[in-house]
C-alpha cells in the first residue's frame, strides 16, 4: 500500500532556507586577507594549516608572492614565493605542498609551472611543464596528477595531463585534445579530467573523460560546455561544475552528478558558472562561482546542496568564488576575488562554520498506537529543527512536516499500516544544517477481541 507525497514546504521551511533568515554575517574574515589579487586555490596540510594561492603579492599588509599560510591569527609568506600566478594547490600526507600555474621560478630557483614547498624551501618538480597548469590532484599512493594546456611535462610529450611519481613526469596515453581545468582521482589510480576538450586518447569525450589506468574513455555522453570543477564523494559519485547546461543529454544547469552509469541534475542547478566544488564529512556538496541564484533562490556565489534542495550560505559574496575547502573541524573556507560578504569586509578569503546535522535519529516502530515518535541528539548552536518525512523510500519525495525547538517530535498524522522515513535538519539564524541520515518507523495497530456471548463479566 502506498500513499502519494506532495513536495510541500511550510512557511517556516521557506523562511529558514532563505537568505533573509541568514543575515547574521556568518562568513568571517581571515585577518586582513589579500589586498591586491584573487585567491584561486586553497589547501590544508596535515596540521590543519590553511594555504592560499593565486595572483596576489600581499597578505595582511606583508609581501607574500602568490602563496601564503594562515596560522590561525595571521598570514605568513612561503619564502620568496613564486614569480607568476598559482592556479592550483595540492598537499601530500607528509606535509609537502604542491603548487602549479603560470610561474617559471619558485623561491628564486627555476621551476616551470610546478613546484614543491617542504615547509622551509621551494624545489622544482623535474623540468616542469611547457605551458600553464590549471589543476592538481593527489591519490593515496603519492602520485601527483597535473592538468592544463601543456604539451610536454618533464621534457616528454604529455597532452594536457601528466603524472608525477616522485622522480619523473609521465604522460597518460594520448591525453585530452584541449585544455584541462579540473581533475579528480581515485585511490586505485583512476583519473577524471574536465575542461574544454571534445576528445581524449583519440576518442570522443565531451568536456570530461576517464583514465582507467591504461586508456581514456568517455563519461556517458559528456557535458555541453566547459568543466571547471570536479570532486568525488565516498561512494565514488562524481560531481562536475562549470558552464554547461546539459549533462548526458538532459538539462543540468552548471552542476551535475555521474553515478558510474548516468548523469543526473541537482535540482534546477545554478544561474551562472561554477568554479569550485567540495564535500564535507557528511557528504553535503558546496559550490562556488559567479552565480547569484541556486535552485531558484538567491545565493550569492556560494551555495549548498543537501541531496534535496539548494540553500544559500548567509549573504554570500560580492564577487567570484574560485576555491572551496573544508577542514576537519567543520569549517568551510572560500577563496576568490570578493572583498565583502554583505556589509562585512572579507578580503578574498573567508570562513563559514558548518552547522552539523543531527545524529542518532530514531523513529518508533509500532511502540505507540496514536503516533510515531521521532527523536535525535541535540545539536550545539542550533535554535530549532525541521522534521522531514517521506512514505516511499525515495528521498526526492520528502517534505517538511514540522518545525520544533525540541529534539523529539510526535507524528500523529501518520497513517496506520504505513512505513514512514524521517530526516531532521538543525536550524539557527544563519540557516540550516544538512539532513540527518534517515530513520524509519510506523504506528502500532490496535486489535479488538470479540466478547464471547456467554461472558458474564467475571
LINVENPE-V543467 format. One record per residue. N is the residue number from 1. SS is DSSP state (~ for helix, > for strand, _ for the rest). NEAR is the number of other ideal C-beta (glycine too) atoms within 10 Angstrom. D_FIRST is the distance of its C-alpha to the first C-alpha in Angstrom with 1 decimal. Layout:
BEGIN
N:SS:NEAR:D_FIRST  N:SS:NEAR:D_FIRST
END
This chain:
BEGIN
1:_:7:0.0  2:_:7:3.8  3:_:9:7.0  4:_:7:10.4  5:_:16:13.1  6:_:6:16.7  7:_:12:19.7  8:_:9:21.6  9:_:15:24.7  10:_:14:26.3  11:~:8:30.1  12:~:16:30.6  13:~:21:28.7  14:~:13:30.8  15:~:13:33.9  16:~:24:33.4  17:~:24:32.7  18:_:15:35.7  19:~:18:39.3  20:~:11:40.5  21:~:19:38.9  22:~:23:40.6  23:_:13:44.3  24:_:13:45.5  25:_:14:47.4  26:_:21:45.5  27:_:25:47.0  28:>:13:50.2  29:>:16:53.3  30:_:24:54.8  31:_:17:58.4  32:_:15:60.3  33:_:23:58.3  34:>:26:59.8  35:_:14:62.3  36:_:11:63.1  37:_:17:60.4  38:_:18:56.7  39:>:28:54.6  40:>:26:52.9  41:>:25:51.6  42:>:24:50.7  43:>:21:50.4  44:>:18:50.5  45:_:18:52.7  46:_:11:52.0  47:_:8:53.5  48:_:11:51.1  49:_:18:53.9  50:>:22:53.0  51:>:22:54.9  52:>:29:55.1  53:>:28:56.7  54:>:27:57.5  55:_:18:60.5  56:_:26:61.8  57:_:15:65.2  58:>:18:65.0  59:>:30:62.6  60:_:19:63.5  61:_:11:66.8  62:>:12:67.8  63:>:11:68.2  64:_:23:65.2  65:_:22:65.4  66:_:27:61.8  67:>:28:60.4  68:>:29:60.1  69:>:19:58.6  70:>:21:57.1  71:_:11:58.2  72:_:9:56.2  73:_:8:59.0  74:_:15:60.7  75:>:24:60.8  76:>:13:63.4  77:>:18:64.6  78:_:23:64.2  79:_:16:67.8  80:_:16:69.2  81:_:25:65.8  82:>:27:65.7  83:_:15:67.6  84:_:17:64.7  85:_:17:61.0  86:>:28:58.4  87:>:25:55.1  88:>:25:53.2  89:>:24:53.2  90:>:20:51.8  91:>:19:52.6  92:_:16:52.9  93:_:10:52.3  94:_:10:56.0  95:_:13:56.3  96:_:18:57.8  97:>:23:56.8  98:>:21:56.8  99:>:31:57.6  100:>:30:57.8  101:>:27:58.6  102:_:19:61.8  103:_:25:64.4  104:_:12:67.4  105:>:18:68.6  106:>:32:67.0  107:_:19:69.2  108:_:13:72.2  109:>:12:71.7  110:>:11:70.6  111:_:24:66.9  112:_:23:65.5  113:_:28:62.2  114:>:29:60.9  115:>:25:62.0  116:>:18:61.2  117:>:25:61.8  118:_:12:62.3  119:_:14:62.8  120:_:8:66.5  121:_:14:67.3  122:>:22:66.0  123:>:13:66.3  124:>:17:65.7  125:_:25:63.2  126:_:17:65.6  127:_:17:66.8  128:_:24:63.7  129:>:25:62.5  130:_:16:64.2  131:_:14:62.1  132:_:17:59.4  133:>:27:56.6  134:>:25:53.5  135:>:27:51.0  136:>:25:51.1  137:>:24:48.6  138:>:19:49.2  139:_:16:47.3  140:_:11:47.4  141:_:10:50.2  142:_:13:52.5  143:_:16:52.7  144:>:23:53.0  145:>:24:51.7  146:>:29:53.3  147:>:29:52.4  148:>:30:54.5  149:_:18:56.9  150:_:25:59.3  151:_:13:60.7  152:>:18:62.4  153:>:32:61.6  154:_:19:64.2  155:_:12:66.5  156:>:13:64.3  157:>:12:62.3  158:_:24:58.7  159:_:22:56.8  160:_:29:54.8  161:>:27:53.2  162:>:27:55.1  163:>:21:54.7  164:>:22:57.1  165:_:11:57.3  166:_:9:59.7  167:_:8:62.8  168:_:15:62.3  169:>:22:60.1  170:>:13:58.5  171:>:17:56.8  172:_:26:53.2  173:_:16:54.0  174:_:18:55.0  175:_:27:52.7  176:>:27:51.3  177:_:18:53.5  178:_:16:53.6  179:_:18:53.1  180:>:29:50.4  181:>:25:49.3  182:>:27:46.6  183:>:24:45.8  184:>:23:43.2  185:>:24:43.8  186:_:15:41.9  187:_:10:43.3  188:_:11:44.0  189:_:16:46.3  190:_:15:44.0  191:>:23:44.7  192:>:24:43.0  193:>:31:45.5  194:>:30:44.9  195:>:29:47.4  196:_:18:49.0  197:_:24:49.5  198:_:14:48.1  199:>:17:49.1  200:>:32:49.4  201:_:20:51.2  202:_:12:52.3  203:>:12:48.8  204:>:12:46.7  205:_:22:44.7  206:_:22:43.9  207:_:28:44.6  208:>:30:42.8  209:>:29:43.6  210:>:22:42.9  211:>:24:45.7  212:_:11:44.5  213:_:10:47.8  214:_:8:49.6  215:_:14:48.5  216:>:22:46.9  217:>:12:43.7  218:>:16:41.8  219:_:23:38.5  220:_:18:36.3  221:_:15:37.9  222:_:24:39.2  223:>:25:39.7  224:_:17:41.5  225:_:14:44.1  226:_:18:45.6  227:>:27:43.9  228:>:24:45.4  229:>:27:43.1  230:>:26:41.0  231:>:21:39.2  232:>:19:37.0  233:_:13:34.4  234:_:8:34.0  235:_:8:31.5  236:_:14:34.1  237:_:16:32.2  238:>:21:35.1  239:>:22:35.4  240:>:29:38.0  241:>:28:39.7  242:>:29:42.5  243:_:19:43.4  244:_:26:40.9  245:_:15:38.4  246:>:18:36.7  247:>:32:35.3  248:_:19:34.6  249:_:12:34.6  250:>:12:32.2  251:>:12:33.1  252:_:23:33.6  253:_:22:36.1  254:_:29:38.5  255:>:27:35.9  256:>:27:33.4  257:>:18:31.9  258:>:24:32.3  259:_:12:30.0  260:_:11:32.2  261:_:7:30.7  262:_:13:30.0  263:>:22:31.0  264:>:13:28.7  265:>:18:29.8  266:_:24:29.5  267:_:17:28.3  268:_:15:31.1  269:_:25:33.6  270:>:26:37.2  271:_:17:39.9  272:_:14:42.7  273:_:18:43.9  274:>:28:42.4  275:>:25:45.1  276:>:27:43.5  277:>:24:40.2  278:>:20:39.6  279:>:18:36.9  280:_:18:36.9  281:_:13:36.1  282:_:18:32.5  283:_:16:32.0  284:_:20:32.3  285:>:24:34.2  286:>:23:37.3  287:>:29:39.0  288:>:29:42.6  289:>:29:44.7  290:_:19:46.0  291:_:26:42.9  292:_:15:42.6  293:>:18:39.0  294:>:32:35.8  295:_:21:32.4  296:_:12:33.9  297:>:16:35.5  298:>:15:39.1  299:_:25:39.8  300:_:22:43.5  301:_:30:43.9  302:>:28:41.4  303:>:27:37.6  304:>:24:34.7  305:>:24:31.4  306:_:20:28.8  307:_:16:26.2  308:_:21:24.7  309:_:20:27.6  310:>:23:31.4  311:>:23:33.6  312:>:25:37.4  313:_:26:39.5  314:_:23:41.9  315:_:22:44.3  316:_:26:44.5  317:_:24:47.8  318:_:17:50.7  319:_:15:50.8  320:_:18:49.4  321:>:27:47.6  322:>:26:48.5  323:>:25:47.3  324:>:25:44.7  325:>:20:44.5  326:>:20:42.9  327:_:16:44.8  328:_:8:43.7  329:_:8:44.0  330:_:14:41.2  331:>:16:43.6  332:>:22:43.1  333:>:22:46.4  334:>:29:47.2  335:>:27:50.3  336:>:29:51.5  337:_:20:54.0  338:_:27:52.8  339:_:15:55.2  340:>:17:53.0  341:>:25:49.6  342:_:18:49.7  343:_:9:53.1  344:>:14:53.4  345:>:12:55.6  346:_:22:53.9  347:_:20:56.2  348:_:27:54.3  349:>:26:52.3  350:>:27:50.0  351:>:17:47.6  352:>:23:44.2  353:>:14:42.8  354:_:21:39.1  355:_:20:37.0  356:_:19:35.0  357:_:24:31.2  358:_:24:30.1  359:_:12:29.7  360:_:11:28.2  361:_:20:25.0  362:>:15:23.0  363:>:23:19.9  364:_:18:19.8  365:>:15:17.5  366:_:11:17.2  367:_:13:20.8  368:_:17:20.6  369:_:10:19.0  370:_:11:19.5  371:_:17:18.9  372:>:27:18.1  373:>:15:21.6  374:>:26:22.3  375:>:17:25.8  376:_:24:28.0  377:_:13:31.7  378:_:10:34.0  379:_:22:35.4  380:_:7:39.1  381:_:12:40.2  382:_:18:36.8  383:_:12:37.0  384:>:16:33.3  385:>:25:29.7  386:>:25:26.7  387:>:21:23.2  388:>:21:20.6  389:>:22:16.8  390:>:21:13.9  391:_:19:10.2  392:_:16:10.1  393:_:11:13.0  394:_:10:15.2  395:~:15:18.1  396:~:11:19.0  397:~:16:16.3  398:_:22:17.7  399:>:16:19.4  400:>:20:21.8  401:>:20:20.9  402:>:20:24.3  403:>:18:27.9  404:>:16:29.7  405:_:9:33.0  406:_:12:31.7  407:_:18:30.2  408:>:12:27.4  409:>:23:24.7  410:>:16:22.7  411:>:20:19.3  412:_:10:19.1  413:_:11:16.7  414:_:21:13.7  415:_:11:10.9  416:_:11:10.9  417:_:9:8.3  418:_:14:7.5  419:_:16:9.7  420:>:24:12.0  421:>:19:15.0  422:>:26:18.4  423:>:26:21.7  424:>:27:24.9  425:>:28:28.1  426:>:25:31.5  427:>:25:33.7  428:>:18:37.3  429:_:13:39.9  430:_:21:39.9  431:>:23:36.2  432:>:24:33.1  433:_:25:32.5  434:_:23:30.1  435:_:25:26.6  436:_:24:26.2  437:_:13:24.3  438:_:16:20.6  439:>:20:19.5  440:>:14:16.0  441:>:21:15.3  442:>:19:13.4  443:_:23:14.8  444:_:15:16.3  445:_:9:15.6  446:_:8:18.7  447:_:5:19.7  448:_:5:22.6  449:_:5:25.1  450:_:6:27.0  451:_:7:30.7  452:_:7:33.2  453:_:5:35.4  454:_:5:38.5  455:_:8:37.5  456:_:5:40.6  457:_:3:39.5  458:_:3:41.3
END
